[in-house]
Amino acid sequence: MQKKPWPLHDVRHWLEPGPVVLISSHWQGKSNIMTLGWYTILEFSPSLVGLMISSGNISFDMIRQSGECVINLPDVSLADTVARIGNCDGDQYDKFAEFGLTAEKSEHVTAPAIAECHANFECRVYDDAVVDRYNFFVMEVIAARVKPQPEWPKTLHYTGNGVFRTDGERIDKRQLFTKVS
Ligand SMILES: Cc1cc2nc3c(=O)[nH]c(=O)nc-3n(C[C@H](O)[C@H](O)[C@H](O)COP(=O)(O)O)c2cc1C
């Protein structure tokens, strides 16, 4: 089948990383949450994750000032909440109260974890060298907690224009992985 040109501004439709996460933060007595789809694993050890957080977001300043956040992994049952949290501003809402989410005390950071999420990853800013240039925070994961069941929760993957996909079947190709894991 003949391929057709695709608009360059919308390559995210195909290359969007998943799954969508909720980023919780805390600064000067206030906690906040934002939805985030643009992030990437950068290193195994130390465990580094890069987050693209637009500077217009309230969370940007909160994470910049506190140097901390929690990456929370929601499953598909939280789809409405994920969409709503990503469409309102933390200076107008207490998003934990507004969306009925439970703020759980973290072990190493002041930012609370979201109890309803499948997993919580406590992070500290590791490198802020490209925050001004690209709004890109390199975070180190310093604590991780995951619900034992289900082993593979149905996660949300954002394609733009308000549309998510969920993950599908597992494909096991372990026998081909001789060089990388
Ligand atoms: C599905 C989805 C994915 C999003 N991904 C990002 C992202 O990767 N980076 C970003 O800066 N904002 C992203 N947003 C937008 C923020 O979540 C949104 O601007 C939010 O209102 C910020 O909240 P705050 O101002 O309280 O920090 C996303 C929103 C949605 C709904």
The ligand as an SDF file (V2000), in Angstrom:
LIG
                    3D

 31 33  0  0  0  0  0  0  0  0999 V2000
   -3.0290   13.1750   27.8820 C   0  0  0  0  0  0  0  0  0  0  0  0
   -2.2600   14.4140   28.2480 C   0  0  0  0  0  0  0  0  0  0  0  0
   -0.8830   14.4310   28.1220 C   0  0  0  0  0  0  0  0  0  0  0  0
   -0.1560   15.5720   28.4850 C   0  0  0  0  0  0  0  0  0  0  0  0
    1.2030   15.5600   28.3530 N   0  0  0  0  0  0  0  0  0  0  0  0
    1.9110   16.6580   28.7450 C   0  0  0  0  0  0  0  0  0  0  0  0
    3.3410   16.6450   28.6720 C   0  0  0  0  0  0  0  0  0  0  0  0
    3.9760   15.6620   28.2960 O   0  0  0  0  0  0  0  0  0  0  0  0
    4.0030   17.7730   29.0680 N   0  0  0  0  0  0  0  0  0  0  0  0
    3.3460   18.8950   29.5000 C   0  0  0  0  0  0  0  0  0  0  0  0
    3.9990   19.8910   29.8410 O   0  0  0  0  0  0  0  0  0  0  0  0
    1.9980   18.9280   29.5790 N   0  0  0  0  0  0  0  0  0  0  0  0
    1.2770   17.8330   29.2260 C   0  0  0  0  0  0  0  0  0  0  0  0
   -0.0900   17.8450   29.3230 N   0  0  0  0  0  0  0  0  0  0  0  0
   -0.7630   19.0810   29.7660 C   0  0  0  0  0  0  0  0  0  0  0  0
   -0.7580   19.2930   31.2610 C   0  0  0  0  0  0  0  0  0  0  0  0
   -1.1370   18.1230   31.9690 O   0  0  0  0  0  0  0  0  0  0  0  0
   -1.7440   20.4400   31.5710 C   0  0  0  0  0  0  0  0  0  0  0  0
   -1.2310   21.6380   31.0000 O   0  0  0  0  0  0  0  0  0  0  0  0
   -2.0660   20.6130   33.0270 C   0  0  0  0  0  0  0  0  0  0  0  0
   -3.1890   21.4540   33.1230 O   0  0  0  0  0  0  0  0  0  0  0  0
   -0.9170   21.1890   33.8220 C   0  0  0  0  0  0  0  0  0  0  0  0
   -1.3590   21.3480   35.1450 O   0  0  0  0  0  0  0  0  0  0  0  0
   -0.7010   22.4050   36.1310 P   0  0  0  0  0  0  0  0  0  0  0  0
   -0.7350   23.7550   35.4480 O   0  0  0  0  0  0  0  0  0  0  0  0
   -1.5540   22.3360   37.3530 O   0  0  0  0  0  0  0  0  0  0  0  0
    0.7080   21.9600   36.3540 O   0  0  0  0  0  0  0  0  0  0  0  0
   -0.8320   16.7120   28.9790 C   0  0  0  0  0  0  0  0  0  0  0  0
   -2.2270   16.6930   29.1120 C   0  0  0  0  0  0  0  0  0  0  0  0
   -2.9350   15.5550   28.7480 C   0  0  0  0  0  0  0  0  0  0  0  0
   -4.4330   15.5530   28.9110 C   0  0  0  0  0  0  0  0  0  0  0  0
  1  2  1  0
  2  3  1  0
  2 30  2  0
  3  4  2  0
  4  5  1  0
  4 28  1  0
  5  6  2  0
  6  7  1  0
  6 13  1  0
  7  8  2  0
  7  9  1  0
  9 10  1  0
 10 11  2  0
 10 12  1  0
 12 13  2  0
 13 14  1  0
 14 15  1  0
 14 28  1  0
 15 16  1  0
 16 17  1  0
 16 18  1  0
 18 19  1  0
 18 20  1  0
 20 21  1  0
 20 22  1  0
 22 23  1  0
 23 24  1  0
 24 25  2  0
 24 26  1  0
 24 27  1  0
 28 29  2  0
 29 30  1  0
 30 31  1  0
M  END
$$$$
